[in-house]
């Protein structure tokens, strides 16, 4: 669960310290009016540098490369040292490398990552190139509202209009070892619709989802964290496979299903995630 928080709202930045989201995107872009950009930048960078957010992954969404605020945002973010800068409207590998060069020039530490927002048709078509641009890029963030607008497509239950784009980006992310987060769900009162979209994300292979309201955090965490049943099954898979190895066999069966090395790797990943989320 990664929650957007408006950078111009000091009370929201304070409240974020108590919200059980895994990550925060302190926003300087869409949530901030032009006349409030400078103030928001100061507030967000002070918050990111404070160390007051515990184990939450704190990131800063800067304004886009073509805007008048981008260079100042990058410089301030480099000094504040969040976990990552979230860059909107990334359209090419060149965009990513430009951001990286700007971060280096501003003195950003090597561990300050880039999260690229994928929200245009051009970005979808170049997803693999973007993912391969630099090791500093660690995460794709889908910008589904902007993507739907540029596609002139409709948002419907099941998001048929986005399945191809989502699958393309998941493939690119996995091919290059990146994480990938789905876009936001706009109707904060539609709990059933939000839960269904989270399930779809998991089916497609996403690591999590970006959120626009604290009320969505608990449901998102439940959707993406391994269940007790998942953990129990993972332990059983590993035990069955280890028993088969002791007996000189390279495969095992569990509940009538074949177990191979790849299933053991999946099981270990489930247990690692369960440990990470407690």
C-alpha positions in Angstrom: 0.0 0.0 0.0 1.5 3.3 -1.1 -0.5 6.4 -0.2 -0.4 9.8 -2.0 -0.3 12.7 0.5 -0.7 16.3 -0.7 2.5 18.2 -0.1 0.8 21.5 0.5 -1.3 20.2 3.4 0.8 20.2 6.6 -1.9 18.4 8.6 -2.0 15.6 6.1 1.8 15.2 6.2 1.6 15.0 10.0 -1.3 12.5 9.9 0.7 10.3 7.5 2.9 9.4 10.4 0.1 7.3 11.9 -1.4 5.7 8.8 -0.4 2.0 8.4 0.6 2.3 4.7 3.8 0.6 3.6 4.8 3.7 1.6 4.0 7.3 1.1 4.2 9.5 -2.0 4.5 13.1 -0.7 3.1 14.9 -3.7 4.3 18.1 -5.3 2.5 17.6 -8.6 -1.2 17.1 -9.1 -2.3 17.7 -5.5 -0.6 21.1 -5.4 -1.8 24.4 -7.0 0.8 26.4 -8.9 0.9 29.2 -6.3 1.6 26.6 -3.5 4.4 24.7 -5.2 7.3 26.4 -3.4 5.7 26.1 0.1 4.8 22.5 -0.6 8.3 21.7 -1.7 9.7 23.1 1.6 7.1 21.2 3.7 7.6 17.9 1.8 11.4 17.9 1.9 11.4 18.8 5.6 9.0 15.9 6.2 11.1 13.5 4.1 14.3 14.4 5.9 12.7 14.2 9.4 12.9 10.5 9.9 9.5 10.6 11.6 7.8 8.1 9.4 9.1 4.9 10.9 9.4 2.0 8.6 7.3 3.6 5.9 9.0 4.0 2.5 8.9 7.8 2.0 9.1 9.1 -1.5 8.6 12.5 -3.2 6.6 13.0 -6.4 8.3 15.8 -8.2 6.7 17.9 -11.0 7.2 16.7 -14.6 10.4 17.2 -16.6 8.8 19.8 -18.8 7.5 22.0 -16.0 9.1 25.1 -14.5 9.3 23.5 -11.0 11.1 20.2 -12.0 14.7 21.3 -11.5 14.1 22.9 -8.1 12.1 19.8 -7.0 15.0 17.5 -8.0 17.5 19.7 -6.2 15.5 19.9 -3.0 14.6 16.1 -3.1 18.3 15.3 -3.5 19.1 17.2 -0.3 16.1 15.7 1.6 17.1 12.2 0.7 13.8 10.3 0.6 13.8 6.7 -0.5 12.9 7.7 -4.0 11.7 10.4 -6.3 8.5 9.6 -8.2 8.7 11.1 -11.7 5.4 11.7 -13.6 5.0 11.3 -17.3 8.1 9.3 -18.0 8.0 8.6 -21.7 11.5 7.2 -22.5 14.7 5.8 -21.2 16.2 9.2 -22.0 13.8 10.8 -19.5 15.0 8.4 -16.8 18.7 9.0 -17.5 18.1 12.8 -17.5 16.5 12.5 -14.0 19.4 10.4 -12.9 22.0 12.9 -14.2 20.1 15.7 -12.4 20.1 13.8 -9.1 23.8 13.1 -9.4 24.5 16.7 -10.2 22.5 17.7 -7.1 24.5 15.4 -4.8 21.9 12.7 -4.3 23.1 9.5 -2.7 23.4 6.4 -4.8 20.6 4.7 -2.8 18.1 7.4 -3.8 15.9 5.5 -6.3 13.8 6.6 -9.2 10.1 5.5 -9.5 8.9 6.1 -13.0 5.2 6.8 -13.6 3.9 5.0 -16.7 0.9 7.0 -17.8 1.1 7.6 -21.6 0.8 5.4 -24.7 4.4 6.2 -25.5 5.5 4.9 -22.2 3.6 1.7 -22.6 5.2 1.0 -25.9 8.7 1.7 -24.5 8.1 0.0 -21.1 11.0 -2.4 -21.5 13.4 0.3 -22.6 12.4 2.5 -19.6 12.8 -0.4 -17.2 16.3 -1.1 -18.5 17.4 2.5 -18.4 19.4 2.4 -15.1 19.7 0.3 -11.9 18.6 3.5 -10.0 15.1 3.0 -11.4 13.5 0.4 -9.1 9.8 0.8 -9.5 7.0 1.4 -12.1 4.0 3.3 -10.9 1.0 3.1 -13.2 -0.8 6.4 -13.8 -4.1 4.9 -14.9 -6.2 8.0 -14.9 -3.9 9.8 -17.3 -3.5 6.7 -19.4 -7.2 6.2 -19.8 -7.6 9.8 -20.8 -4.9 9.6 -23.4 -6.2 6.3 -24.8 -9.7 7.9 -25.0 -10.8 4.7 -23.2 -13.5 4.1 -20.7 -13.0 2.9 -17.1 -15.3 -0.1 -16.5 -15.4 -2.8 -13.9 -12.6 -5.3 -14.8 -10.7 -2.5 -16.6 -10.7 -4.3 -19.9 -9.3 -1.2 -21.6 -6.1 -1.4 -19.5 -5.4 -5.1 -19.3 -3.0 -5.0 -22.3 -1.1 -2.0 -21.0 -0.9 -3.5 -17.5 0.4 -6.8 -18.8 3.0 -5.1 -21.0 4.3 -3.2 -18.0 4.4 -6.2 -15.7 6.4 -8.1 -18.3 8.9 -5.2 -18.6 9.2 -4.8 -14.9 9.8 -8.5 -14.3 12.2 -8.8 -17.2 14.4 -6.2 -15.6 13.9 -6.9 -11.9 11.7 -3.9 -11.0 8.7 -3.6 -8.7 5.4 -2.4 -10.1 2.5 -0.6 -8.4 -1.0 -0.2 -9.9 -2.8 3.2 -10.2 -5.3 4.6 -7.9 -9.0 3.8 -7.4 -11.0 7.0 -7.6 -14.2 6.1 -5.7 -13.2 6.0 -2.1 -16.6 4.9 -1.0 -16.8 1.8 -3.2 -15.2 -0.8 -1.0 -16.3 -3.7 -3.1 -15.0 -2.2 -6.3 -11.7 -1.4 -4.7 -11.3 -4.9 -3.4 -12.0 -6.3 -6.8 -9.4 -4.1 -8.4 -6.8 -5.2 -5.8 -7.6 -8.8 -6.7 -7.2 -8.1 -10.3 -3.8 -6.5 -9.6 -2.6 -9.6 -7.8 -3.8 -11.9 -10.6 -1.8 -9.8 -13.1 1.4 -9.8 -10.9 1.5 -6.4 -9.4 3.4 -5.9 -6.1 0.9 -3.4 -4.7 -1.3 -0.4 -5.4 -1.2 3.4 -5.0 -4.0 4.9 -3.0 -5.7 8.3 -2.6 -7.4 7.9 0.8 -6.3 6.5 4.2 -9.5 4.5 4.3 -8.2 2.3 1.4 -5.0 1.3 3.2 -6.3 -1.6 5.4 -8.1 -3.2 2.5 -5.1 -2.9 0.3 -2.8 -4.4 2.9 -5.1 -7.3 3.3 -5.3 -7.9 -0.4 -1.6 -8.0 -1.1 -0.2 -9.6 2.1 -0.1 -13.4 2.3 -2.9 -14.9 4.2 -2.5 -17.4 7.0 -3.5 -20.1 4.4 -0.9 -18.8 2.0 1.8 -19.1 4.6 0.7 -22.5 5.7 0.8 -23.8 2.1 4.2 -22.3 1.5 5.6 -24.1 4.5 4.0 -27.3 3.3 5.5 -26.9 -0.2 9.0 -26.4 1.1 8.7 -29.3 3.5 7.4 -31.7 0.8 10.2 -30.7 -1.6 12.9 -31.1 1.1 11.6 -34.5 2.0 11.7 -35.5 -1.7 15.4 -34.4 -1.9 16.2 -36.5 1.2 14.7 -39.5 -0.6 16.8 -38.8 -3.7 13.9 -37.3 -5.8 14.1 -34.0 -7.6 10.3 -33.4 -7.6 7.6 -33.9 -5.0 3.8 -33.9 -4.8 1.5 -32.1 -2.4 -2.2 -32.7 -2.4 -1.8 -34.5 -5.8 0.0 -31.5 -7.4 3.6 -31.6 -8.7 6.2 -29.5 -6.8 9.4 -28.4 -8.4 12.1 -25.9 -7.7 10.1 -23.0 -9.1 7.2 -23.7 -6.7 9.7 -23.7 -3.8 11.1 -20.3 -4.9 7.5 -19.0 -5.0 6.9 -20.4 -1.5 10.0 -18.8 -0.1 8.9 -15.5 -1.7 5.6 -15.8 0.1 7.3 -16.4 3.4 9.7 -13.5 2.9 6.8 -11.2 2.2 4.9 -12.4 5.2 8.0 -11.7 7.4 8.4 -8.3 5.9 4.8 -7.2 6.6 4.7 -8.9 10.0 
